[in-house]
Amino acid sequence: MTSDFEAQLRAVSLRVTRPRLAVLAALRDHPHVDTDAVTRLVRADHPTVSHQAIYDVLRALTDAGLVRRIQPAGAVARYESRVGDNHHHVVCRSCGAIADVNCAVGDAPCLTASDDHGFVVDEAEVVYWGTCPDCDRTHHQ
């Protein structure tokens, strides 16, 4: 899988570095994590990578379109490597768990606003809020 990450980095003219590869691997295996979690995951295999380096890598990968930064209302920013398909998210009001949700009506029709006011729309952010199954079970016991 590392060669896939290397190709992704080269495709957007980013140098292939161990921290970049490690961040991409962490986000592949643990979507919707915050910066602190990414740092812990990367440092498990690369203990010398600094917190600032992780921030810089996340910024570079986000700017290059390889990583998506999401920030549901009232939550810290999270990162994921699923990009380019305009999917949405469901967020647990209790524990903050986040899961991906595909567009309900096909190929990103949500990009067709009822009135775009002249904007060129390239992304729509839909967040569903509720209670995850684990929190719901806990609440009903």
N, C-alpha and C positions, 0 to 999 in steps of 0.2 A: 504494500500500500504506500510505502514511502515514495516509490517512484511516481505514483499518481500525484502525491503532494508536490514533489519536485516539478513535475510537468505543470501543475496549476500555478506554482510560483513563477516559473519561467514564462508562462503564457501571459502573465500580467507584468512582466519585466521586473520581478523582485528577485533578489539574490536568494539562493537556497542556503539557509542557515539552520543549525540545530535548533535554536529557539523557535523559529518559524515552523519547522517540521513538527516539533513537540507540541506547539499550540494547536496546530491543525489536527494532530492525532488526538489530543485531549478533547477538542470540540466534536470530533467525529464520534468518540466514544461516550461523551458526556454533554449532550446538547443542553442549552439553556442554563449554563453556569455563569456565575459572576467572576470578576477579576480575581478575587481571593481564591476561589476554587480552581481556576485555571492555573494560578501560581502554585498551589499545592500539587496539582496533578503533574505539572511540568517538572517541578522540583523533586518529585519522587524518583525520576530517572535522571534528572540534570540538576543536581543540588546547587550549582554555582550560578544559575540564571537568576538575575536580580528581578525584583518586583518592577522596577522601572523598565527593564527590558521587556517584560511581559506586557506592560502598558503600551510600549512602543510597537511591539509586534501586533497586538490587537488593533491598534490604530492603523498601522500599515495594511493589515489584512482586510480591515473594514473599508478603508479608503480604496483598496484595489478591488473590492467586490467579492472577495473570497469568504468573508465572514459577515454576518449580519448582527448588528447591535439592536437589541430590543429592550424597551424599558416600560413595562406596564405601570400604570399610575400607582404611585405609592411604593414602588419597588426599586431596588438597585438595578443598574443595567446588567443585562445578561447577553451572552454571545452564543451564536450557533453557526454551524458551517453549511446548513441547508439554505442555499441562496438561489435567486433567479426564478423561483416558481410562484412568488407572491402568495405563499401559504399564510395561514393565520394561526392564532394561539388561543388556548383555553387556559385560564389561570384560576387556581384554587384561592378563594378569599381567606381561607383559614391558614393553610401552611405555605402558600406561595408556589406550589408545584405548577409547572408549565408543561403543556403538551402541544404538539403540532396539530393543526386542523387544516385539511385541504379545503380549497374553495368549494362551496356547496353546489354551485351551479356550473362547474366546468372550468374552462381555461381563463382564469382570472378575469371574469366579467366585472368584478368589482372595480376594475380600472376605468370602466365607463361610468363616470359620474352623471347623475341626473342633470346637473348644471356645473360645469367645470370652471365657470367664470373666466374663461380664456387661458386657464392654466394648462400646461402639458403634463398630464398625470402619468407618473411612472411607477407609483407604488401606492397601495392602499393598506392601511393598518386596521385590521379588525381584531378585537380582543373579546373573547367570550369569558364571562366571569361566572363562577359557581363554586361548588364544593366537590373536591376530588373523592373518589370512592373510599380511600382510607379515612379521611376526615369525616365523611358521612357515616361510616360504620362506627367510628368512635363516638360521634354525637348521638347516635341512636342506640347505644348499648346501655 
